[in-house]
């Protein structure tokens, strides 16, 4: 692709570089756009090797520069919603030369992390947290009698979150010194939906927008270089001319300014200089372009929101191999829905990440995107279930934590046939602890009425989806990992699975290996090693987390000397814990060894690196199992 870059011909080494706020402040004003260009070049080059959230960060370069030009971190506090757009902030706070380690093991985290830097005052990873957290900081500041500034930066998608509106309801009653930046680019991961998105779009596309923007620029120019406090009355009169009538935020008690060009760094600096002197909570509405400066990212904001390595010249990514679980999910569910009028699908702003974009192509009238609103999504599914539909509620494992109350109170107690599909269950690798789906078994398996399952491969995954589509006796949930499966061939017609019945893949008398879902492959590897050592090894695909196949467990616990479970989940309250409970309740004391994740928040990094670090391997399993077995002569090859 030609003309992928929108940069000058200035050699990169001749462009200014700033690695801290003081260096940003020391640059001449005319050099700030040049600094922005160097930052963009660095991001495009570095992320082409590591992957990451390129589009969002290219869109907030000028905003980040302006904030560090006007404010002083870590004394002043910047709270970024989700914080996936915090790469530029990291570069301007001492981490420029580490940006090429972003999202790699022992490198910079892809989100803000309090343990990484004093300049990261609040960690994040999910949407809708910034305004509440920042308001709490402002309230603490007021109580302590200090005078630092608190600036919350939230994308327009964050305003579809319940917590954001809950916080807006309290700002004016809590503090008089608060700055909220609405970074409006019409996208979260995918294009934003709903009434709030339409409202922001109306502000941008109003026939008066250009006039308002020009007046905003002219207004700030008038106050530049003058004593801001000394012209308060002129500021107030000028500000009134910038406001749309009956703006939503005015009703919440926030003085609204904007919308202004979020890529005019000089205008942003002067605006922040003015806003920091106000004695009332304010919101600054800026218009930015996701992927600015890099044509491939502008042309495909969904892809470049977060991606793996790519070619800098064209933005092309390496061709994918096997289809991912998400892709299979969207394709197969769409096929089922074409033949079953009751099937519908719901996403919380993740049509691409969950694979439902494929479902939408096949049956668009049955596809519902409710925005970043997991609680609403769950209740919405309940309403559909009450009316006789078959809702497939599709949410990442780590994001469904927000709707836990609905899983108990609305779905569980009412025994509604909602089908919960938890993508990204297990380790989510480079995204780190905010995105690892390591707790869903623990928060689901003890809720009455729910059925919970996980498939060992792609073919069984489709069978499980088909089983869920035809199970109407209560709620059901399936967990499945991020990325590709093992490459199993999917048969032409899915089959119903017997709920609560495990698959005995191989019989054995010494040890029984129980590999849940994507950990079945590790159980197979363990079996091969133990058989080489002369042991008789049973291999079980449990399929069902709830209900467990207790008869199968009791049978093998009765004839084997040790059981070993494998799960892509924390060991605390996980699948292995459920096996131990079941055997204990049956009065069986056969030892159970477990392979799973430790009781800690696992860091970011490639899955194989983290598994090796935390003892998630066939070799570890063999060592644990052998402690319970007599020595055997090795069988000859």
C-alpha positions as CSV (number, residue, x, y, z in Angstrom):
1,X,0.0,0.0,0.0
2,X,1.5,3.3,-1.0
3,X,1.3,6.5,1.1
4,X,0.5,4.5,4.3
5,X,2.2,7.2,6.4
6,X,1.1,10.8,6.8
7,X,4.5,12.1,7.9
8,X,7.0,14.8,6.9
9,X,10.3,14.0,5.2
10,X,12.2,15.0,8.4
11,X,14.6,12.2,9.5
12,X,13.4,10.7,12.7
13,X,16.5,11.6,14.6
14,X,15.9,15.3,13.8
15,X,12.5,15.2,15.4
16,X,12.2,16.1,19.1
17,X,12.0,13.4,21.8
18,X,10.6,13.9,25.3
19,X,10.7,11.2,27.9
20,X,9.2,13.1,30.8
21,X,6.8,15.9,31.5
22,X,9.5,18.5,32.1
23,X,11.0,17.8,28.7
24,X,7.6,18.2,27.1
25,X,7.2,21.6,28.8
26,X,10.7,22.7,27.7
27,X,10.0,22.2,24.0
28,X,9.0,25.3,21.9
29,X,5.4,25.3,21.0
30,X,6.1,24.9,17.3
31,X,8.0,21.6,18.1
32,X,5.0,19.9,19.7
33,X,3.5,18.7,16.3
34,X,7.0,17.3,15.5
35,X,7.1,15.5,18.8
36,X,3.7,14.0,17.9
37,X,5.1,12.8,14.6
38,X,8.0,11.1,16.3
39,X,5.8,9.4,18.8
40,X,3.6,8.0,16.0
41,X,6.6,6.8,14.0
42,X,7.9,5.0,17.1
43,X,4.5,3.4,17.9
44,X,4.0,2.2,14.4
45,X,7.5,0.7,14.2
46,X,7.5,-0.8,17.7
47,X,4.0,-2.3,17.7
48,X,4.6,-3.9,14.3
49,X,6.9,-6.3,16.2
50,X,4.9,-6.9,19.4
51,X,1.4,-6.1,18.4
52,X,-0.8,-4.0,20.6
53,X,-3.5,-1.3,20.7
54,X,-2.1,0.8,17.8
55,X,-5.3,2.6,16.6
56,X,-6.3,4.0,20.0
57,X,-2.9,5.3,20.8
58,X,-2.4,7.0,17.4
59,X,-5.6,8.9,18.2
60,X,-4.5,10.3,21.5
61,X,-1.0,11.5,20.8
62,X,-1.7,15.3,20.9
63,X,-4.0,14.8,23.8
64,X,-1.3,13.1,25.8
65,X,1.3,15.7,24.9
66,X,-1.0,18.5,25.9
67,X,-1.8,16.9,29.3
68,X,1.8,16.5,30.1
69,X,2.5,20.0,28.9
70,X,0.0,21.5,31.3
71,X,-0.1,19.2,34.3
72,X,2.5,17.6,36.5
73,X,2.4,13.8,37.1
74,X,2.7,11.9,39.3
75,X,1.4,14.8,41.6
76,X,-1.5,15.4,39.2
77,X,-3.5,12.3,38.4
78,X,-4.4,11.0,35.0
79,X,-7.0,8.2,34.9
80,X,-7.5,6.6,31.5
81,X,-10.6,4.6,31.0
82,X,-9.6,1.0,30.0
83,X,-6.1,2.5,29.6
84,X,-5.3,0.7,26.4
85,X,-4.6,4.1,25.0
86,X,-1.9,4.8,27.7
87,X,1.1,3.9,25.5
88,X,1.9,7.6,24.8
89,X,1.5,8.4,28.5
90,X,4.1,5.7,29.2
91,X,6.5,7.1,26.6
92,X,6.2,10.5,28.2
93,X,6.8,9.2,31.7
94,X,10.2,7.6,31.4
95,X,9.3,4.5,29.4
96,X,9.9,5.7,25.8
97,X,12.9,3.4,25.3
98,X,10.9,0.4,26.6
99,X,7.9,0.8,24.3
100,X,9.2,-1.9,22.0
101,X,8.7,-4.4,24.9
102,X,5.0,-3.6,25.3
103,X,2.9,-6.7,26.0
104,X,5.9,-9.0,26.0
105,X,6.9,-11.2,29.0
106,X,8.6,-9.0,31.6
107,X,8.1,-5.9,29.3
108,X,5.7,-3.1,29.6
109,X,2.1,-4.0,30.3
110,X,-0.5,-3.2,27.6
111,X,-2.5,-1.2,30.2
112,X,-1.7,1.2,33.0
113,X,-0.3,-0.7,36.0
114,X,0.3,0.9,39.4
115,X,3.3,-1.3,40.1
116,X,4.9,-0.3,36.8
117,X,5.2,3.4,37.5
118,X,4.3,6.1,39.9
119,X,2.8,8.0,37.0
120,X,0.2,5.2,36.6
121,X,-2.1,6.3,39.4
122,X,-4.8,3.8,38.6
123,X,-4.7,0.4,36.8
124,X,-7.4,-0.6,34.4
125,X,-8.3,-3.0,31.6
126,X,-12.1,-2.8,31.6
127,X,-14.3,0.1,30.4
128,X,-16.3,2.4,32.6
129,X,-13.9,2.6,35.6
130,X,-12.1,6.0,35.0
131,X,-14.8,8.5,36.0
132,X,-15.7,6.8,39.3
133,X,-12.0,6.2,40.3
134,X,-11.0,9.7,39.4
135,X,-13.9,11.1,41.4
136,X,-12.8,9.1,44.4
137,X,-9.3,10.6,44.0
138,X,-10.7,14.1,43.8
139,X,-12.8,13.5,46.9
140,X,-9.8,12.2,48.8
141,X,-7.8,15.3,47.7
142,X,-10.5,17.6,48.9
143,X,-10.7,15.8,52.2
144,X,-6.9,16.0,52.7
145,X,-6.8,19.7,51.7
146,X,-4.2,19.2,48.8
147,X,-4.5,20.9,45.4
148,X,-3.5,18.4,42.7
149,X,-5.5,18.1,39.6
150,X,-7.4,14.9,38.6
151,X,-8.1,14.4,34.9
152,X,-10.2,11.5,33.7
153,X,-10.0,10.5,30.1
154,X,-12.8,8.4,28.8
155,X,-13.7,7.3,25.2
156,X,-17.2,7.8,24.0
157,X,-17.8,4.1,24.3
158,X,-17.3,4.3,28.1
159,X,-20.4,6.4,28.3
160,X,-22.5,3.4,27.5
161,X,-21.3,1.8,30.7
162,X,-23.5,1.9,33.8
163,X,-20.6,2.9,36.2
164,X,-19.8,6.0,34.1
165,X,-23.4,7.3,34.5
166,X,-23.4,6.4,38.1
167,X,-20.3,8.5,38.6
168,X,-21.6,11.4,36.5
169,X,-24.6,11.5,38.9
170,X,-22.2,12.2,41.8
171,X,-19.6,14.6,40.4
172,X,-21.2,17.9,41.1
173,X,-22.3,16.9,44.6
174,X,-18.8,15.6,45.4
175,X,-16.2,18.1,44.2
176,X,-15.8,21.5,42.5
177,X,-12.4,20.6,40.9
178,X,-12.6,17.9,38.3
179,X,-11.7,17.6,34.6
180,X,-13.3,15.0,32.4
181,X,-12.1,14.5,28.9
182,X,-14.5,12.9,26.5
183,X,-12.4,11.4,23.7
184,X,-14.9,11.0,20.9
185,X,-13.9,8.9,17.9
186,X,-17.1,6.8,17.4
187,X,-15.3,3.5,18.2
188,X,-14.5,1.3,21.1
189,X,-13.2,-2.0,19.7
190,X,-16.0,-1.9,17.1
191,X,-18.2,0.9,16.1
192,X,-20.3,2.2,19.0
193,X,-24.0,1.6,19.1
194,X,-27.0,3.0,20.9
195,X,-28.6,6.3,21.8
196,X,-25.5,7.7,23.5
197,X,-23.4,7.1,20.4
198,X,-26.0,8.7,18.3
199,X,-26.1,11.7,20.7
200,X,-22.3,12.2,20.4
201,X,-22.5,11.8,16.7
202,X,-25.2,14.5,16.5
203,X,-22.9,16.9,18.4
204,X,-20.2,16.3,15.8
205,X,-22.4,16.5,12.7
206,X,-24.6,19.3,13.7
207,X,-24.7,22.1,11.1
208,X,-23.2,24.4,13.8
209,X,-20.3,22.1,14.6
210,X,-17.7,23.9,12.3
211,X,-18.9,27.3,13.6
212,X,-18.6,26.0,17.2
213,X,-15.2,24.6,16.7
214,X,-13.9,27.8,15.2
215,X,-15.4,29.8,18.0
216,X,-13.7,27.5,20.5
217,X,-10.4,28.0,18.9
218,X,-10.9,31.7,18.7
219,X,-12.0,31.9,22.3
220,X,-8.9,30.1,23.6
221,X,-6.7,32.3,21.5
222,X,-8.3,35.4,23.1
223,X,-7.4,34.2,26.6
224,X,-3.9,32.9,25.7
225,X,-1.1,34.9,27.2
226,X,-3.4,36.8,29.6
227,X,-4.1,36.4,33.2
228,X,-6.8,33.7,33.2
229,X,-8.0,34.5,36.7
230,X,-8.3,38.2,35.8
231,X,-10.7,37.7,33.0
232,X,-13.1,35.2,34.6
233,X,-16.2,37.2,33.5
234,X,-15.0,37.3,29.9
235,X,-14.3,33.6,30.0
236,X,-17.8,32.8,31.3
237,X,-19.4,34.9,28.6
238,X,-17.3,33.3,25.9
239,X,-17.9,29.8,27.2
240,X,-21.6,30.2,27.0
241,X,-21.2,30.7,23.2
242,X,-19.5,27.3,22.9
243,X,-22.4,25.3,24.4
244,X,-25.1,23.5,22.7
245,X,-28.5,24.1,24.3
246,X,-29.7,21.5,26.8
247,X,-26.5,19.5,26.6
248,X,-26.7,16.2,28.5
249,X,-23.7,17.0,30.7
250,X,-25.0,20.3,31.9
251,X,-27.9,18.4,33.5
252,X,-25.3,16.4,35.5
253,X,-23.8,19.7,36.8
254,X,-20.7,19.6,34.5
255,X,-19.8,22.7,32.5
256,X,-19.4,21.5,29.0
257,X,-16.7,22.8,26.6
258,X,-16.4,21.7,23.0
259,X,-16.3,19.9,20.8
260,X,-12.8,20.9,19.7
261,X,-10.2,19.3,17.5
262,X,-8.3,16.7,19.5
263,X,-5.4,16.9,17.1
264,X,-4.7,20.6,17.5
265,X,-2.1,20.4,20.2
266,X,-1.7,24.1,20.7
267,X,-5.5,24.5,21.1
268,X,-5.5,21.6,23.6
269,X,-2.7,23.1,25.7
270,X,-4.4,26.5,25.9
271,X,-7.8,24.9,26.7
272,X,-6.3,22.8,29.5
273,X,-4.6,25.9,30.9
274,X,-8.0,27.5,31.1
275,X,-9.8,24.5,32.5
276,X,-7.4,23.9,35.3
277,X,-8.3,27.3,36.8
278,X,-12.0,26.6,36.9
279,X,-13.8,26.2,40.2
280,X,-16.5,23.8,38.9
281,X,-16.4,20.3,37.4
282,X,-15.9,20.5,33.7
283,X,-16.1,18.2,30.7
284,X,-14.0,18.8,27.6
285,X,-15.4,17.1,24.4
286,X,-12.6,16.5,21.9
287,X,-12.9,14.9,18.4
288,X,-10.1,12.5,17.5
289,X,-9.4,10.1,14.7
290,X,-8.6,6.5,15.6
291,X,-5.4,5.5,13.8
292,X,-4.4,9.0,12.8
293,X,-1.2,9.2,10.9
294,X,-1.3,5.6,9.6
295,X,-3.6,4.9,6.7
296,X,-4.1,1.1,7.3
297,X,-5.2,1.9,10.9
298,X,-7.6,4.6,9.7
299,X,-9.1,2.4,7.1
300,X,-9.6,-0.5,9.4
301,X,-10.1,0.8,13.0
302,X,-11.6,-2.5,14.2
303,X,-8.5,-4.5,13.2
304,X,-6.0,-2.0,14.5
305,X,-7.7,-1.5,17.8
306,X,-5.6,-4.4,19.0
307,X,-3.7,-6.7,16.8
308,X,-0.6,-8.9,16.6
309,X,2.6,-8.1,14.6
310,X,2.1,-6.5,11.1
311,X,4.1,-5.1,8.2
312,X,4.7,-1.5,8.8
313,X,4.5,-0.6,5.1
314,X,1.1,-2.1,4.4
315,X,-0.4,-3.0,7.8
316,X,-0.8,-6.6,6.6
317,X,-0.8,-9.3,9.3
318,X,0.5,-12.8,8.8
319,X,-2.2,-15.1,7.4
320,X,-4.1,-17.0,10.0
321,X,-3.9,-20.8,10.2
322,X,-6.6,-22.8,11.8
323,X,-9.9,-21.0,12.5
324,X,-10.2,-19.7,16.1
325,X,-12.8,-20.8,18.5
326,X,-14.4,-17.4,18.2
327,X,-14.7,-17.7,14.4
328,X,-16.1,-21.2,14.6
329,X,-18.6,-20.0,17.2
330,X,-20.0,-17.2,15.0
331,X,-20.1,-19.3,11.9
332,X,-21.8,-22.3,13.4
333,X,-24.2,-20.4,15.6
334,X,-25.3,-18.4,12.5
335,X,-25.9,-21.7,10.7
336,X,-28.0,-23.0,13.6
337,X,-30.0,-19.7,13.8
338,X,-30.8,-20.0,10.1
339,X,-32.7,-23.2,10.9
340,X,-34.0,-22.4,14.4
341,X,-36.2,-19.3,14.6
342,X,-35.7,-19.1,18.4
343,X,-31.9,-18.6,18.4
344,X,-30.6,-15.0,18.9
345,X,-27.1,-13.7,19.8
346,X,-26.1,-10.9,22.1
347,X,-22.7,-9.2,22.5
348,X,-21.6,-6.3,24.7
349,X,-19.7,-4.3,22.1
350,X,-17.5,-7.3,21.0
351,X,-18.9,-8.5,17.6
352,X,-15.4,-9.0,16.2
353,X,-13.7,-10.4,19.3
354,X,-16.4,-12.9,20.0
355,X,-16.9,-13.9,16.3
356,X,-20.5,-12.7,16.2
357,X,-19.6,-10.6,13.2
358,X,-19.9,-13.9,11.3
359,X,-23.3,-14.5,12.9
360,X,-24.5,-11.0,12.0
361,X,-23.6,-11.6,8.4
362,X,-25.9,-14.7,8.2
363,X,-28.8,-13.6,10.4
364,X,-28.6,-9.8,11.0
365,X,-32.1,-9.5,12.4
366,X,-31.2,-11.9,15.2
367,X,-28.0,-10.1,16.3
368,X,-28.0,-7.6,19.2
369,X,-25.1,-5.4,20.2
370,X,-26.0,-3.6,23.5
371,X,-22.7,-1.7,23.9
372,X,-20.3,-2.0,26.8
373,X,-23.0,-3.0,29.2
374,X,-22.6,-6.5,30.4
375,X,-25.2,-6.3,33.2
376,X,-27.8,-5.0,30.7
377,X,-26.8,-7.7,28.2
378,X,-27.5,-10.4,30.8
379,X,-30.9,-9.0,31.8
380,X,-31.7,-8.4,28.1
381,X,-31.1,-12.1,27.5
382,X,-33.4,-12.9,30.4
383,X,-36.2,-11.0,28.8
384,X,-35.7,-12.8,25.6
385,X,-35.7,-16.2,27.4
386,X,-38.9,-15.4,29.2
387,X,-40.5,-14.8,25.8
388,X,-39.5,-18.2,24.5
389,X,-36.3,-17.3,22.5
390,X,-33.0,-19.0,22.8
391,X,-30.5,-16.2,23.7
392,X,-26.8,-16.9,23.3
393,X,-25.1,-14.4,25.6
394,X,-21.6,-14.0,24.3
395,X,-19.2,-12.2,26.7
396,X,-15.5,-12.7,27.5
397,X,-15.0,-14.7,30.7
398,X,-13.3,-11.8,32.5
399,X,-16.0,-9.3,31.4
400,X,-18.9,-11.4,32.6
401,X,-17.6,-10.9,36.1
402,X,-19.6,-7.7,36.0
403,X,-22.8,-9.5,35.4
404,X,-22.3,-12.0,38.2
405,X,-25.4,-10.8,40.1
406,X,-27.5,-11.4,37.1
407,X,-26.1,-15.0,36.8
408,X,-27.4,-15.6,40.3
409,X,-30.4,-13.4,40.8
410,X,-32.0,-13.3,37.4
411,X,-30.8,-16.3,35.4
412,X,-30.2,-18.8,38.2
413,X,-33.1,-18.2,40.5
414,X,-35.6,-18.1,37.7
415,X,-33.9,-21.0,36.0
416,X,-34.0,-19.3,32.6
417,X,-32.6,-21.0,29.6
418,X,-30.0,-18.4,28.8
419,X,-26.9,-19.7,27.0
420,X,-23.7,-18.1,28.3
421,X,-20.7,-18.3,25.9
422,X,-17.5,-17.3,27.7
423,X,-14.8,-16.5,25.2
424,X,-11.2,-16.0,26.3
425,X,-11.7,-18.5,29.2
426,X,-8.3,-19.4,30.5
427,X,-5.1,-17.5,30.0
428,X,-5.3,-14.5,27.6
429,X,-1.6,-14.2,27.2
430,X,-0.3,-10.8,26.2
431,X,-3.3,-8.9,27.5
432,X,-2.4,-9.8,31.1
433,X,-4.3,-10.2,34.4
434,X,-7.2,-7.9,33.6
435,X,-8.1,-10.2,30.6
436,X,-7.2,-13.7,31.8
437,X,-10.3,-15.8,32.2
438,X,-9.1,-17.7,35.2
439,X,-12.0,-17.4,37.6
440,X,-15.2,-18.3,35.7
441,X,-15.4,-21.9,37.0
442,X,-15.1,-20.6,40.5
443,X,-17.8,-18.0,40.1
444,X,-20.2,-20.3,38.1
445,X,-20.0,-23.8,39.4
446,X,-21.7,-23.2,42.8
447,X,-24.8,-21.4,41.4
448,X,-27.8,-23.8,41.4
449,X,-29.5,-24.7,38.1
450,X,-26.5,-23.9,35.8
451,X,-24.9,-26.4,33.5
452,X,-21.2,-25.7,32.7
453,X,-19.0,-27.3,30.1
454,X,-15.8,-27.1,28.1
455,X,-14.8,-29.0,24.9
456,X,-11.5,-30.7,24.2
457,X,-11.4,-29.7,20.5
458,X,-13.3,-27.8,17.8
459,X,-15.6,-30.7,16.8
460,X,-16.8,-31.3,20.4
461,X,-17.1,-27.5,20.8
462,X,-19.7,-27.5,17.9
463,X,-21.5,-30.5,19.5
464,X,-21.7,-28.5,22.8
465,X,-23.2,-25.5,21.0
466,X,-25.8,-27.7,19.4
467,X,-26.5,-29.3,22.8
468,X,-27.0,-25.9,24.3
469,X,-29.3,-24.8,21.5
470,X,-31.5,-27.8,22.3
471,X,-31.3,-27.6,26.1
472,X,-34.3,-25.8,27.5
473,X,-34.4,-27.0,31.1
474,X,-32.3,-24.1,32.6
475,X,-29.2,-22.0,32.0
476,X,-26.1,-23.4,30.4
477,X,-22.6,-22.0,30.0
478,X,-19.6,-23.0,27.9
479,X,-16.1,-21.7,28.3
480,X,-13.5,-21.8,25.5
481,X,-10.0,-20.4,25.0
482,X,-8.7,-17.5,23.0
483,X,-7.3,-18.4,19.6
484,X,-7.0,-21.6,17.7
485,X,-7.8,-25.1,18.7
486,X,-6.0,-28.3,17.9
487,X,-7.2,-28.5,14.3
488,X,-9.8,-31.2,14.8
489,X,-12.0,-31.8,11.8
490,X,-15.6,-30.7,12.4
491,X,-18.1,-33.3,11.2
492,X,-20.9,-32.3,8.9
493,X,-23.7,-32.7,11.4
494,X,-23.4,-31.9,15.1
495,X,-24.6,-34.4,17.7
496,X,-26.3,-34.0,21.0
497,X,-24.1,-34.8,24.1
498,X,-25.5,-36.4,27.2
499,X,-25.3,-33.8,29.9
500,X,-23.1,-34.9,32.8
501,X,-21.5,-37.8,31.0
502,X,-17.7,-37.8,30.6
503,X,-15.9,-39.4,27.6
504,X,-13.5,-42.2,28.6
505,X,-10.8,-42.0,25.9
506,X,-8.6,-44.7,27.4
507,X,-8.9,-47.1,30.3
508,X,-6.2,-47.7,32.9
509,X,-5.5,-49.1,36.3
510,X,-2.6,-47.1,37.8
511,X,-3.5,-43.4,37.2
512,X,-6.4,-41.5,35.7
513,X,-5.7,-38.3,33.9
514,X,-8.6,-35.9,33.6
515,X,-7.9,-33.1,31.0
516,X,-10.5,-30.4,30.9
517,X,-11.0,-28.5,27.6
518,X,-7.8,-27.2,26.0
519,X,-5.7,-28.9,28.7
520,X,-6.7,-32.3,27.3
521,X,-3.7,-32.2,25.1
522,X,-1.4,-31.8,28.1
523,X,-3.1,-34.8,29.7
524,X,-2.4,-36.8,26.5
525,X,1.3,-35.8,26.7
526,X,1.4,-36.9,30.4
527,X,-0.1,-40.2,29.5
528,X,2.6,-40.9,26.9
529,X,5.4,-40.2,29.4
530,X,3.8,-42.4,32.1
531,X,3.2,-45.3,29.7
532,X,6.8,-45.1,28.7
533,X,7.6,-45.7,32.3
534,X,5.5,-48.8,32.4
535,X,2.2,-47.5,34.0
536,X,-1.3,-48.2,33.0
537,X,-2.9,-44.8,32.4
538,X,-6.6,-43.9,31.9
539,X,-7.4,-40.8,30.0
540,X,-10.7,-38.9,30.6
541,X,-12.3,-36.0,28.8
542,X,-14.7,-34.7,31.5
543,X,-16.7,-32.4,29.2
544,X,-18.9,-31.3,32.1
545,X,-17.8,-29.1,35.0
546,X,-21.3,-29.1,36.3
547,X,-22.8,-31.6,36.6
548,X,-19.7,-33.7,37.1
549,X,-19.8,-37.3,36.0
550,X,-19.5,-38.5,39.6
551,X,-19.9,-42.2,38.7
552,X,-17.0,-42.0,36.3
553,X,-14.9,-40.3,39.0
554,X,-15.8,-42.9,41.7
555,X,-15.1,-45.7,39.3
556,X,-11.6,-44.6,38.5
557,X,-10.8,-43.4,42.0
558,X,-11.7,-46.9,43.1
559,X,-9.3,-48.7,40.8
560,X,-6.5,-46.2,40.3
561,X,-3.9,-45.1,42.9
562,X,-4.0,-41.5,41.9
563,X,-6.0,-39.0,39.8
564,X,-4.6,-35.9,38.2
565,X,-6.7,-33.1,36.8
566,X,-5.7,-30.4,34.2
567,X,-7.4,-27.1,33.9
568,X,-6.8,-23.6,32.3
569,X,-8.1,-22.0,35.5
570,X,-7.0,-21.1,38.9
571,X,-6.7,-24.1,41.2
572,X,-8.7,-22.3,43.9
573,X,-12.3,-23.3,43.5
574,X,-11.6,-24.7,40.1
575,X,-12.3,-27.9,38.3
576,X,-9.9,-30.0,40.3
577,X,-11.3,-28.6,43.5
578,X,-14.8,-29.8,42.3
579,X,-13.3,-33.3,41.8
580,X,-11.8,-33.4,45.3
581,X,-15.2,-32.3,46.8
582,X,-17.1,-35.0,44.9
583,X,-14.8,-37.7,46.0
584,X,-14.7,-36.5,49.6
585,X,-18.5,-36.4,49.7
586,X,-18.5,-40.0,48.4
587,X,-16.2,-41.0,51.2
588,X,-13.3,-41.8,48.7
589,X,-9.8,-40.8,49.7
590,X,-7.8,-41.5,46.5
591,X,-5.3,-38.7,46.2
592,X,-5.9,-36.1,43.5
593,X,-3.1,-34.0,42.0
594,X,-4.0,-30.9,40.1
595,X,-2.4,-28.9,37.3
596,X,-3.7,-25.3,37.0
597,X,-2.9,-21.7,37.8
598,X,-1.7,-20.5,41.2
599,X,-3.6,-18.3,43.6
600,X,-2.2,-15.0,42.2
601,X,-2.9,-12.6,39.3
602,X,-0.8,-14.1,36.5
603,X,1.3,-11.5,34.6
604,X,1.2,-11.0,30.8
605,X,3.3,-12.9,28.3
606,X,3.1,-15.7,25.8
607,X,1.1,-18.7,27.1
608,X,3.9,-21.2,26.8
609,X,6.3,-19.0,28.7
610,X,3.8,-18.5,31.5
611,X,2.8,-22.1,31.7
612,X,6.5,-23.1,32.0
613,X,7.1,-20.5,34.7
614,X,4.1,-21.7,36.8
615,X,4.6,-25.5,36.4
616,X,1.8,-26.0,33.9
617,X,3.4,-28.9,32.0
618,X,3.2,-32.7,31.4
619,X,6.6,-33.0,33.2
620,X,5.2,-31.4,36.3
621,X,2.2,-33.7,36.2
622,X,4.4,-36.8,35.9
623,X,6.4,-35.7,38.9
624,X,3.3,-35.2,41.0
625,X,1.7,-38.4,40.0
626,X,4.9,-40.6,40.5
627,X,5.0,-39.6,44.1
628,X,1.9,-41.8,44.6
629,X,3.0,-44.7,42.4
630,X,5.3,-47.7,42.9
631,X,8.4,-47.8,40.7
632,X,7.9,-49.9,37.5
633,X,10.4,-51.3,35.1
634,X,10.3,-49.2,31.9
635,X,8.6,-51.0,29.0
636,X,10.9,-51.7,26.1
637,X,10.3,-49.7,23.0
